[in-house]
């Protein structure tokens, strides 16, 4: 569990550093690249998945996100929430069982309740975060050229390992 906790906190640190590089307008403005969505909306989406994970010790329901407009429009609130999330991750000590509620239909009564665990959901949230960070990277690179992105921002760890292995086999 410690490796997963460290990896998740490290990725959230990268997201925090990106947010600090943006000004308030860059964070909140709708981008044509995203069909009018903003960088802040993607950050809010990431944050709210972690909030869902930590809001109930027995049930995780990502469909029940708050969709807090302040998180997507106010960098300071997003930064504070990221600090709180990293603290909660750091305090995790055991892999408790939870139930995941999901609805994959248009009917509100078709809820699937599946057994899961905190560890499994933390791993899911990490991959979900990296996916959205890849989208954020596209938005930054196409709209805010002054912001330099770290080489592996939004790149899955498995891809990073594969890239390193390919590079070392070419140099051998």
N, CA and C atoms as an extended XYZ file, in Angstrom:
516
Properties=species:S:1:pos:R:3:atomname:S:1:resname:S:1:resid:I:1 pbc="F F F"
N         0.822       -1.195        0.000 N   UNK     1
C         0.000        0.000        0.000 CA  UNK     1
C         0.865        1.259        0.000 C   UNK     1
N         2.030        1.206        0.662 N   UNK     2
C         2.879        2.396        0.752 CA  UNK     2
C         3.342        2.887       -0.624 C   UNK     2
N         3.657        1.950       -1.536 N   UNK     3
C         4.077        2.365       -2.885 CA  UNK     3
C         2.956        3.112       -3.598 C   UNK     3
N         1.743        2.600       -3.469 N   UNK     4
C         0.588        3.230       -4.102 CA  UNK     4
C         0.314        4.601       -3.491 C   UNK     4
N         0.412        4.694       -2.176 N   UNK     5
C         0.203        5.988       -1.520 CA  UNK     5
C         1.233        7.006       -1.999 C   UNK     5
N         2.511        6.599       -2.033 N   UNK     6
C         3.564        7.525       -2.489 CA  UNK     6
C         3.364        7.929       -3.947 C   UNK     6
N         3.006        6.969       -4.790 N   UNK     7
C         2.786        7.266       -6.213 CA  UNK     7
C         1.628        8.243       -6.385 C   UNK     7
N         0.559        8.029       -5.638 N   UNK     8
C        -0.608        8.909       -5.744 CA  UNK     8
C        -0.278       10.311       -5.267 C   UNK     8
N         0.381       10.415       -4.147 N   UNK     9
C         0.764       11.732       -3.628 CA  UNK     9
C         1.709       12.431       -4.595 C   UNK     9
N         2.628       11.711       -5.199 N   UNK    10
C         3.557       12.288       -6.162 CA  UNK    10
C         2.816       12.856       -7.372 C   UNK    10
N         1.845       12.121       -7.882 N   UNK    11
C         1.066       12.602       -9.022 CA  UNK    11
C         0.249       13.833       -8.628 C   UNK    11
N        -0.333       13.807       -7.433 N   UNK    12
C        -1.097       14.971       -6.977 CA  UNK    12
C        -0.176       16.173       -6.740 C   UNK    12
N         1.073       15.930       -6.337 N   UNK    13
C         2.061       17.018       -6.230 CA  UNK    13
C         2.290       17.663       -7.596 C   UNK    13
N         2.378       16.841       -8.647 N   UNK    14
C         2.562       17.372      -10.002 CA  UNK    14
C         1.370       18.238      -10.399 C   UNK    14
N         0.167       17.771      -10.070 N   UNK    15
C        -1.033       18.537      -10.390 CA  UNK    15
C        -1.037       19.861       -9.630 C   UNK    15
N        -0.642       19.813       -8.379 N   UNK    16
C        -0.573       21.026       -7.557 CA  UNK    16
C         0.416       22.035       -8.163 C   UNK    16
N         1.561       21.549       -8.602 N   UNK    17
C         2.556       22.435       -9.213 CA  UNK    17
C         2.033       23.070      -10.494 C   UNK    17
N         1.287       22.318      -11.283 N   UNK    18
C         0.694       22.888      -12.491 CA  UNK    18
C        -0.275       24.008      -12.131 C   UNK    18
N        -1.158       23.761      -11.181 N   UNK    19
C        -2.143       24.766      -10.791 CA  UNK    19
C        -1.450       26.046      -10.338 C   UNK    19
N        -0.337       25.927       -9.642 N   UNK    20
C         0.408       27.093       -9.168 CA  UNK    20
C         1.007       27.896      -10.322 C   UNK    20
N         1.258       27.255      -11.462 N   UNK    21
C         1.818       27.946      -12.630 CA  UNK    21
C         0.762       28.747      -13.398 C   UNK    21
N        -0.489       28.432      -13.172 N   UNK    22
C        -1.580       29.100      -13.876 CA  UNK    22
C        -2.021       30.341      -13.124 C   UNK    22
N        -2.529       31.320      -13.850 N   UNK    23
C        -3.193       32.418      -13.153 CA  UNK    23
C        -4.683       32.074      -13.087 C   UNK    23
N        -5.442       32.887      -12.367 N   UNK    24
C        -6.856       32.576      -12.141 CA  UNK    24
C        -7.642       32.472      -13.446 C   UNK    24
N        -7.358       33.359      -14.393 N   UNK    25
C        -8.078       33.334      -15.666 CA  UNK    25
C        -7.729       32.086      -16.476 C   UNK    25
N        -6.459       31.739      -16.549 N   UNK    26
C        -6.048       30.540      -17.287 CA  UNK    26
C        -6.698       29.292      -16.706 C   UNK    26
N        -6.820       29.262      -15.403 N   UNK    27
C        -7.405       28.114      -14.709 CA  UNK    27
C        -8.888       27.955      -15.042 C   UNK    27
N        -9.618       29.053      -15.133 N   UNK    28
C       -11.077       29.002      -15.203 CA  UNK    28
C       -11.671       29.230      -16.592 C   UNK    28
N       -10.883       29.706      -17.532 N   UNK    29
C       -11.442       30.054      -18.838 CA  UNK    29
C       -11.789       28.794      -19.641 C   UNK    29
N       -12.931       28.861      -20.324 N   UNK    30
C       -13.322       27.770      -21.212 CA  UNK    30
C       -12.400       27.741      -22.424 C   UNK    30
N       -11.964       26.561      -22.804 N   UNK    31
C       -11.029       26.407      -23.913 CA  UNK    31
C       -11.708       25.729      -25.096 C   UNK    31
N       -11.472       26.262      -26.280 N   UNK    32
C       -12.000       25.650      -27.491 CA  UNK    32
C       -11.496       24.213      -27.614 C   UNK    32
N       -10.249       23.992      -27.235 N   UNK    33
C        -9.641       22.661      -27.257 CA  UNK    33
C       -10.493       21.645      -26.491 C   UNK    33
N       -11.148       22.100      -25.424 N   UNK    34
C       -11.970       21.241      -24.564 CA  UNK    34
C       -13.462       21.458      -24.816 C   UNK    34
N       -13.822       21.995      -25.963 N   UNK    35
C       -15.225       22.260      -26.293 CA  UNK    35
C       -15.890       23.135      -25.233 C   UNK    35
N       -15.148       24.119      -24.723 N   UNK    36
C       -15.675       25.071      -23.751 CA  UNK    36
C       -15.402       24.738      -22.299 C   UNK    36
N       -14.928       23.542      -22.023 N   UNK    37
C       -14.562       23.212      -20.645 CA  UNK    37
C       -13.238       23.889      -20.296 C   UNK    37
N       -12.967       23.985      -19.013 N   UNK    38
C       -11.750       24.652      -18.548 CA  UNK    38
C       -10.790       23.652      -17.918 C   UNK    38
N        -9.572       24.109      -17.715 N   UNK    39
C        -8.607       23.318      -16.953 CA  UNK    39
C        -9.154       23.057      -15.556 C   UNK    39
N        -9.758       24.084      -14.972 N   UNK    40
C       -10.323       23.969      -13.636 CA  UNK    40
C       -11.413       22.915      -13.537 C   UNK    40
N       -12.185       22.733      -14.608 N   UNK    41
C       -13.220       21.696      -14.579 CA  UNK    41
C       -12.586       20.308      -14.498 C   UNK    41
N       -11.481       20.107      -15.188 N   UNK    42
C       -10.788       18.820      -15.103 CA  UNK    42
C       -10.193       18.626      -13.707 C   UNK    42
N        -9.646       19.688      -13.138 N   UNK    43
C        -9.094       19.593      -11.781 CA  UNK    43
C       -10.213       19.274      -10.792 C   UNK    43
N       -11.332       19.956      -10.915 N   UNK    44
C       -12.477       19.683      -10.030 CA  UNK    44
C       -12.887       18.219      -10.130 C   UNK    44
N       -12.954       17.719      -11.347 N   UNK    45
C       -13.360       16.337      -11.582 CA  UNK    45
C       -12.414       15.366      -10.857 C   UNK    45
N       -11.125       15.608      -10.968 N   UNK    46
C       -10.134       14.774      -10.283 CA  UNK    46
C       -10.357       14.826       -8.768 C   UNK    46
N       -10.439       16.027       -8.239 N   UNK    47
C       -10.593       16.221       -6.790 CA  UNK    47
C       -11.848       15.534       -6.279 C   UNK    47
N       -12.941       15.684       -7.005 N   UNK    48
C       -14.195       15.137       -6.511 CA  UNK    48
C       -14.212       13.612       -6.498 C   UNK    48
N       -13.433       12.969       -7.348 N   UNK    49
C       -13.337       11.511       -7.270 CA  UNK    49
C       -12.669       11.098       -5.953 C   UNK    49
N       -11.620       11.810       -5.565 N   UNK    50
C       -10.985       11.509       -4.275 CA  UNK    50
C       -11.930       11.835       -3.117 C   UNK    50
N       -12.666       12.922       -3.231 N   UNK    51
C       -13.629       13.248       -2.176 CA  UNK    51
C       -14.647       12.126       -2.018 C   UNK    51
N       -15.118       11.565       -3.135 N   UNK    52
C       -16.064       10.446       -3.067 CA  UNK    52
C       -15.431        9.240       -2.386 C   UNK    52
N       -14.172        9.002       -2.676 N   UNK    53
C       -13.484        7.868       -2.063 CA  UNK    53
C       -13.418        8.014       -0.544 C   UNK    53
N       -13.192        9.224       -0.075 N   UNK    54
C       -12.983        9.435        1.357 CA  UNK    54
C       -14.229        9.900        2.114 C   UNK    54
N       -15.350       10.089        1.431 N   UNK    55
C       -16.520       10.662        2.105 CA  UNK    55
C       -17.334        9.635        2.888 C   UNK    55
N       -17.177        8.350        2.573 N   UNK    56
C       -17.974        7.317        3.232 CA  UNK    56
C       -17.092        6.089        3.390 C   UNK    56
N       -16.997        5.564        4.585 N   UNK    57
C       -16.087        4.444        4.854 CA  UNK    57
C       -16.577        3.122        4.273 C   UNK    57
N       -17.831        3.055        3.869 N   UNK    58
C       -18.393        1.789        3.397 CA  UNK    58
C       -18.830        1.807        1.945 C   UNK    58
N       -19.069        2.980        1.380 N   UNK    59
C       -19.645        3.084        0.045 CA  UNK    59
C       -18.916        4.151       -0.763 C   UNK    59
N       -18.576        3.821       -1.997 N   UNK    60
C       -17.979        4.787       -2.919 CA  UNK    60
C       -18.937        4.931       -4.091 C   UNK    60
N       -19.338        6.158       -4.370 N   UNK    61
C       -20.267        6.414       -5.475 CA  UNK    61
C       -19.791        7.656       -6.225 C   UNK    61
N       -19.060        7.435       -7.307 N   UNK    62
C       -18.489        8.541       -8.070 CA  UNK    62
C       -19.557        9.354       -8.797 C   UNK    62
N       -20.737        8.771       -8.982 N   UNK    63
C       -21.827        9.508       -9.627 CA  UNK    63
C       -22.380       10.603       -8.721 C   UNK    63
N       -22.119       10.514       -7.426 N   UNK    64
C       -22.670       11.458       -6.462 CA  UNK    64
C       -21.721       12.610       -6.139 C   UNK    64
N       -20.896       12.981       -7.121 N   UNK    65
C       -19.966       14.102       -6.910 CA  UNK    65
C       -20.750       15.402       -6.671 C   UNK    65
N       -20.134       16.319       -5.941 N   UNK    66
C       -20.785       17.588       -5.614 CA  UNK    66
C       -20.849       18.546       -6.803 C   UNK    66
N       -19.885       18.423       -7.699 N   UNK    67
C       -19.757       19.335       -8.843 CA  UNK    67
C       -19.695       20.784       -8.357 C   UNK    67
N       -18.737       21.012       -7.480 N   UNK    68
C       -18.521       22.287       -6.798 CA  UNK    68
C       -17.872       23.290       -7.757 C   UNK    68
N       -18.627       24.275       -8.189 N   UNK    69
C       -18.133       25.269       -9.144 CA  UNK    69
C       -16.967       26.072       -8.585 C   UNK    69
N       -16.923       26.228       -7.269 N   UNK    70
C       -15.812       26.969       -6.665 CA  UNK    70
C       -14.480       26.235       -6.899 C   UNK    70
N       -14.503       24.906       -6.865 N   UNK    71
C       -13.285       24.136       -7.119 CA  UNK    71
C       -12.766       24.354       -8.540 C   UNK    71
N       -13.671       24.513       -9.494 N   UNK    72
C       -13.235       24.672      -10.877 CA  UNK    72
C       -12.926       26.118      -11.244 C   UNK    72
N       -13.319       27.055      -10.401 N   UNK    73
C       -13.089       28.463      -10.703 CA  UNK    73
C       -12.099       29.141       -9.775 C   UNK    73
N       -11.746       28.496       -8.673 N   UNK    74
C       -10.881       29.110       -7.669 CA  UNK    74
C        -9.679       28.203       -7.416 C   UNK    74
N        -8.538       28.631       -7.915 N   UNK    75
C        -7.321       27.832       -7.758 CA  UNK    75
C        -7.002       27.574       -6.295 C   UNK    75
N        -7.165       28.579       -5.455 N   UNK    76
C        -6.818       28.431       -4.039 CA  UNK    76
C        -7.646       27.342       -3.370 C   UNK    76
N        -8.924       27.258       -3.684 N   UNK    77
C        -9.751       26.204       -3.091 CA  UNK    77
C        -9.284       24.835       -3.588 C   UNK    77
N        -8.959       24.732       -4.872 N   UNK    78
C        -8.474       23.463       -5.419 CA  UNK    78
C        -7.157       23.062       -4.749 C   UNK    78
N        -6.264       24.013       -4.578 N   UNK    79
C        -4.977       23.716       -3.941 CA  UNK    79
C        -5.170       23.246       -2.501 C   UNK    79
N        -6.043       23.905       -1.757 N   UNK    80
C        -6.316       23.493       -0.369 CA  UNK    80
C        -6.902       22.091       -0.323 C   UNK    80
N        -7.781       21.785       -1.254 N   UNK    81
C        -8.393       20.463       -1.257 CA  UNK    81
C        -7.376       19.383       -1.628 C   UNK    81
N        -6.458       19.692       -2.533 N   UNK    82
C        -5.408       18.728       -2.872 CA  UNK    82
C        -4.532       18.426       -1.655 C   UNK    82
N        -4.220       19.438       -0.876 N   UNK    83
C        -3.436       19.231        0.351 CA  UNK    83
C        -4.208       18.318        1.304 C   UNK    83
N        -5.501       18.549        1.456 N   UNK    84
C        -6.326       17.726        2.344 CA  UNK    84
C        -6.391       16.277        1.847 C   UNK    84
N        -6.525       16.092        0.550 N   UNK    85
C        -6.583       14.747       -0.024 CA  UNK    85
C        -5.270       14.017        0.205 C   UNK    85
N        -4.151       14.695       -0.028 N   UNK    86
C        -2.847       14.058        0.177 CA  UNK    86
C        -2.670       13.664        1.643 C   UNK    86
N        -3.172       14.466        2.544 N   UNK    87
C        -3.105       14.140        3.966 CA  UNK    87
C        -3.908       12.875        4.263 C   UNK    87
N        -5.111       12.775        3.708 N   UNK    88
C        -5.946       11.587        3.917 CA  UNK    88
C        -5.284       10.346        3.342 C   UNK    88
N        -4.664       10.482        2.192 N   UNK    89
C        -3.958        9.338        1.594 CA  UNK    89
C        -2.811        8.912        2.505 C   UNK    89
N        -2.069        9.884        3.008 N   UNK    90
C        -0.950        9.586        3.896 CA  UNK    90
C        -1.374        8.870        5.165 C   UNK    90
N        -2.595        9.089        5.617 N   UNK    91
C        -3.091        8.478        6.853 CA  UNK    91
C        -3.677        7.079        6.659 C   UNK    91
N        -3.853        6.665        5.396 N   UNK    92
C        -4.401        5.325        5.151 CA  UNK    92
C        -3.474        4.269        5.729 C   UNK    92
N        -4.048        3.339        6.473 N   UNK    93
C        -3.242        2.296        7.108 CA  UNK    93
C        -3.639        0.897        6.705 C   UNK    93
N        -4.886        0.698        6.275 N   UNK    94
C        -5.319       -0.650        5.924 CA  UNK    94
C        -6.266       -0.611        4.737 C   UNK    94
N        -6.399       -1.748        4.114 N   UNK    95
C        -7.223       -1.888        2.929 CA  UNK    95
C        -8.616       -2.374        3.311 C   UNK    95
N        -9.480       -1.461        3.677 N   UNK    96
C       -10.838       -1.815        4.070 CA  UNK    96
C       -11.691       -2.152        2.850 C   UNK    96
N       -12.669       -3.010        3.065 N   UNK    97
C       -13.648       -3.341        2.038 CA  UNK    97
C       -14.660       -2.201        1.934 C   UNK    97
N       -15.022       -1.862        0.721 N   UNK    98
C       -16.070       -0.875        0.451 CA  UNK    98
C       -16.962       -1.454       -0.648 C   UNK    98
N       -18.105       -0.840       -0.845 N   UNK    99
C       -18.945       -1.179       -1.985 CA  UNK    99
C       -18.921       -0.010       -2.946 C   UNK    99
N       -18.798       -0.330       -4.208 N   UNK   100
C       -18.791        0.670       -5.270 CA  UNK   100
C       -20.172        0.687       -5.899 C   UNK   100
N       -20.828        1.829       -5.835 N   UNK   101
C       -22.104        2.012       -6.520 CA  UNK   101
C       -21.830        2.656       -7.865 C   UNK   101
N       -22.383        2.071       -8.908 N   UNK   102
C       -22.248        2.633      -10.253 CA  UNK   102
C       -23.549        2.414      -10.999 C   UNK   102
N       -23.836        3.345      -11.880 N   UNK   103
C       -25.020        3.225      -12.720 CA  UNK   103
C       -24.599        3.460      -14.161 C   UNK   103
N       -24.741        2.448      -14.983 N   UNK   104
C       -24.321        2.532      -16.377 CA  UNK   104
C       -25.508        2.606      -17.322 C   UNK   104
N       -26.652        3.048      -16.813 N   UNK   105
C       -27.839        3.172      -17.664 CA  UNK   105
C       -28.470        4.545      -17.459 C   UNK   105
N       -29.485        4.819      -18.242 N   UNK   106
C       -30.200        6.094      -18.104 CA  UNK   106
C       -31.193        6.070      -16.949 C   UNK   106
N       -31.531        4.895      -16.477 N   UNK   107
C       -32.494        4.760      -15.394 CA  UNK   107
C       -31.803        4.918      -14.048 C   UNK   107
N       -32.316        5.791      -13.186 N   UNK   108
C       -31.684        5.959      -11.870 CA  UNK   108
C       -31.818        4.737      -10.972 C   UNK   108
N       -32.668        3.784      -11.341 N   UNK   109
C       -32.863        2.617      -10.485 CA  UNK   109
C       -31.934        1.448      -10.816 C   UNK   109
N       -31.102        1.592      -11.816 N   UNK   110
C       -30.200        0.506      -12.210 CA  UNK   110
C       -28.809        0.689      -11.611 C   UNK   110
N       -28.727        0.667      -10.311 N   UNK   111
C       -27.455        0.859       -9.618 CA  UNK   111
C       -26.806       -0.501       -9.375 C   UNK   111
N       -25.560       -0.597       -9.761 N   UNK   112
C       -24.765       -1.796       -9.517 CA  UNK   112
C       -23.958       -1.563       -8.250 C   UNK   112
N       -24.085       -2.467       -7.284 N   UNK   113
C       -23.281       -2.401       -6.059 CA  UNK   113
C       -22.274       -3.539       -6.130 C   UNK   113
N       -21.002       -3.192       -6.245 N   UNK   114
C       -19.956       -4.204       -6.385 CA  UNK   114
C       -18.965       -4.083       -5.239 C   UNK   114
N       -18.510       -5.212       -4.698 N   UNK   115
C       -17.493       -5.136       -3.650 CA  UNK   115
C       -16.179       -4.627       -4.221 C   UNK   115
N       -15.508       -3.819       -3.437 N   UNK   116
C       -14.210       -3.279       -3.832 CA  UNK   116
C       -13.407       -3.068       -2.553 C   UNK   116
N       -12.345       -2.310       -2.658 N   UNK   117
C       -11.549       -2.004       -1.468 CA  UNK   117
C       -10.953       -0.613       -1.625 C   UNK   117
N       -10.529       -0.064       -0.521 N   UNK   118
C        -9.886        1.246       -0.546 CA  UNK   118
C        -8.664        1.209       -1.457 C   UNK   118
N        -7.851        0.169       -1.351 N   UNK   119
C        -6.653        0.041       -2.178 CA  UNK   119
C        -7.008        0.014       -3.662 C   UNK   119
N        -7.997       -0.776       -4.028 N   UNK   120
C        -8.421       -0.856       -5.426 CA  UNK   120
C        -8.928        0.497       -5.914 C   UNK   120
N        -9.710        1.173       -5.113 N   UNK   121
C       -10.262        2.469       -5.515 CA  UNK   121
C        -9.184        3.553       -5.546 C   UNK   121
N        -8.197        3.467       -4.670 N   UNK   122
C        -7.082        4.420       -4.722 CA  UNK   122
C        -6.297        4.214       -6.014 C   UNK   122
N        -6.075        2.948       -6.392 N   UNK   123
C        -5.384        2.655       -7.655 CA  UNK   123
C        -6.193        3.192       -8.833 C   UNK   123
N        -7.501        3.002       -8.794 N   UNK   124
C        -8.362        3.536       -9.854 CA  UNK   124
C        -8.247        5.057       -9.925 C   UNK   124
N        -8.307        5.704       -8.764 N   UNK   125
C        -8.216        7.163       -8.743 CA  UNK   125
C        -6.875        7.656       -9.273 C   UNK   125
N        -5.807        6.941       -8.977 N   UNK   126
C        -4.495        7.324       -9.505 CA  UNK   126
C        -4.510        7.270      -11.031 C   UNK   126
N        -4.981        6.176      -11.601 N   UNK   127
C        -5.035        6.056      -13.065 CA  UNK   127
C        -5.974        7.104      -13.667 C   UNK   127
N        -7.095        7.351      -13.011 N   UNK   128
C        -8.047        8.368      -13.464 CA  UNK   128
C        -7.391        9.753      -13.458 C   UNK   128
N        -6.619       10.035      -12.416 N   UNK   129
C        -5.921       11.319      -12.313 CA  UNK   129
C        -4.913       11.481      -13.440 C   UNK   129
N        -4.118       10.452      -13.680 N   UNK   130
C        -3.111       10.525      -14.752 CA  UNK   130
C        -3.800       10.745      -16.094 C   UNK   130
N        -4.909       10.077      -16.334 N   UNK   131
C        -5.668       10.248      -17.572 CA  UNK   131
C        -6.089       11.712      -17.745 C   UNK   131
N        -6.636       12.303      -16.704 N   UNK   132
C        -7.069       13.704      -16.807 CA  UNK   132
C        -5.875       14.656      -16.889 C   UNK   132
N        -4.774       14.288      -16.278 N   UNK   133
C        -3.574       15.119      -16.402 CA  UNK   133
C        -3.060       15.100      -17.843 C   UNK   133
N        -3.212       13.989      -18.546 N   UNK   134
C        -2.838       13.944      -19.961 CA  UNK   134
C        -3.711       14.900      -20.760 C   UNK   134
N        -4.979       14.963      -20.408 N   UNK   135
C        -5.886       15.910      -21.074 CA  UNK   135
C        -5.489       17.342      -20.729 C   UNK   135
N        -5.182       17.588      -19.455 N   UNK   136
C        -4.721       18.922      -19.045 CA  UNK   136
C        -3.476       19.320      -19.830 C   UNK   136
N        -2.566       18.390      -20.014 N   UNK   137
C        -1.332       18.653      -20.759 CA  UNK   137
C        -1.652       19.144      -22.172 C   UNK   137
N        -2.594       18.484      -22.830 N   UNK   138
C        -2.989       18.909      -24.177 CA  UNK   138
C        -3.506       20.341      -24.136 C   UNK   138
N        -4.382       20.635      -23.184 N   UNK   139
C        -4.926       21.987      -23.064 CA  UNK   139
C        -3.856       23.029      -22.820 C   UNK   139
N        -2.899       22.715      -21.967 N   UNK   140
C        -1.801       23.644      -21.662 CA  UNK   140
C        -0.942       23.859      -22.901 C   UNK   140
N        -0.518       22.765      -23.526 N   UNK   141
C         0.399       22.883      -24.664 CA  UNK   141
C        -0.232       23.599      -25.856 C   UNK   141
N        -1.536       23.483      -26.038 N   UNK   142
C        -2.202       24.140      -27.160 CA  UNK   142
C        -2.632       25.570      -26.863 C   UNK   142
N        -2.738       25.920      -25.580 N   UNK   143
C        -3.285       27.236      -25.238 CA  UNK   143
C        -2.373       28.132      -24.420 C   UNK   143
N        -1.411       27.560      -23.720 N   UNK   144
C        -0.570       28.349      -22.821 CA  UNK   144
C         0.885       27.939      -23.001 C   UNK   144
N         1.460       28.312      -24.125 N   UNK   145
C         2.812       27.878      -24.484 CA  UNK   145
C         3.874       28.304      -23.481 C   UNK   145
N         3.615       29.352      -22.727 N   UNK   146
C         4.599       29.843      -21.754 CA  UNK   146
C         4.801       28.864      -20.596 C   UNK   146
N         3.832       27.987      -20.381 N   UNK   147
C         3.904       27.036      -19.282 CA  UNK   147
C         4.609       25.779      -19.783 C   UNK   147
N         5.718       25.480      -19.170 N   UNK   148
C         6.489       24.296      -19.541 CA  UNK   148
C         6.032       23.120      -18.692 C   UNK   148
N         5.766       22.034      -19.369 N   UNK   149
C         5.260       20.845      -18.693 CA  UNK   149
C         6.407       19.883      -18.393 C   UNK   149
N         6.391       19.262      -17.208 N   UNK   150
C         7.379       18.221      -16.917 CA  UNK   150
C         7.232       17.080      -17.926 C   UNK   150
N         8.316       16.437      -18.240 N   UNK   151
C         8.342       15.407      -19.277 CA  UNK   151
C         7.294       14.311      -19.068 C   UNK   151
N         7.104       13.874      -17.845 N   UNK   152
C         6.205       12.748      -17.586 CA  UNK   152
C         4.849       13.153      -17.014 C   UNK   152
N         4.493       14.432      -17.132 N   UNK   153
C         3.187       14.889      -16.650 CA  UNK   153
C         2.094       14.230      -17.496 C   UNK   153
N         1.204       13.507      -16.843 N   UNK   154
C         0.109       12.864      -17.556 CA  UNK   154
C         0.509       11.591      -18.280 C   UNK   154
N         1.641       11.020      -17.904 N   UNK   155
C         2.107        9.773      -18.520 CA  UNK   155
C         2.040        8.675      -17.462 C   UNK   155
N         1.340        7.600      -17.770 N   UNK   156
C         1.187        6.498      -16.825 CA  UNK   156
C         2.546        5.904      -16.480 C   UNK   156
N         2.661        5.415      -15.249 N   UNK   157
C         3.917        4.825      -14.788 CA  UNK   157
C         4.333        3.653      -15.674 C   UNK   157
N         3.378        2.836      -16.114 N   UNK   158
C         3.726        1.701      -16.983 CA  UNK   158
C         4.314        2.195      -18.297 C   UNK   158
N         3.815        3.297      -18.814 N   UNK   159
C         4.359        3.886      -20.047 CA  UNK   159
C         5.746        4.442      -19.788 C   UNK   159
N         5.949        5.083      -18.650 N   UNK   160
C         7.278        5.604      -18.311 CA  UNK   160
C         8.294        4.463      -18.234 C   UNK   160
N         7.908        3.370      -17.576 N   UNK   161
C         8.824        2.216      -17.486 CA  UNK   161
C         9.130        1.653      -18.869 C   UNK   161
N         8.100        1.524      -19.692 N   UNK   162
C         8.286        1.009      -21.042 CA  UNK   162
C         9.194        1.926      -21.857 C   UNK   162
N         8.990        3.227      -21.755 N   UNK   163
C         9.837        4.182      -22.489 CA  UNK   163
C        11.301        4.070      -22.059 C   UNK   163
N        11.521        3.938      -20.745 N   UNK   164
C        12.897        3.782      -20.256 CA  UNK   164
C        13.525        2.481      -20.759 C   UNK   164
N        12.754        1.397      -20.762 N   UNK   165
C        13.282        0.107      -21.235 CA  UNK   165
C        13.621        0.188      -22.723 C   UNK   165
N        12.772        0.825      -23.492 N   UNK   166
C        13.060        0.950      -24.924 CA  UNK   166
C        14.276        1.825      -25.160 C   UNK   166
N        14.396        2.911      -24.404 N   UNK   167
C        15.554        3.791      -24.552 CA  UNK   167
C        16.835        3.080      -24.178 C   UNK   167
N        16.798        2.269      -23.116 N   UNK   168
C        18.028        1.597      -22.695 CA  UNK   168
C        18.384        0.466      -23.662 C   UNK   168
N        17.378       -0.168      -24.277 N   UNK   169
C        17.702       -1.229      -25.240 CA  UNK   169
C        18.262       -0.645      -26.531 C   UNK   169
N        17.868        0.584      -26.881 N   UNK   170
C        18.419        1.233      -28.081 CA  UNK   170
C        19.860        1.686      -27.856 C   UNK   170
N        20.175        2.050      -26.606 N   UNK   171
C        21.512        2.537      -26.322 CA  UNK   171
C        22.499        1.407      -26.024 C   UNK   171
N        21.974        0.203      -25.868 N   UNK   172
C        22.845       -0.942      -25.548 CA  UNK   172
C        23.528       -1.524      -26.764 C   UNK   172
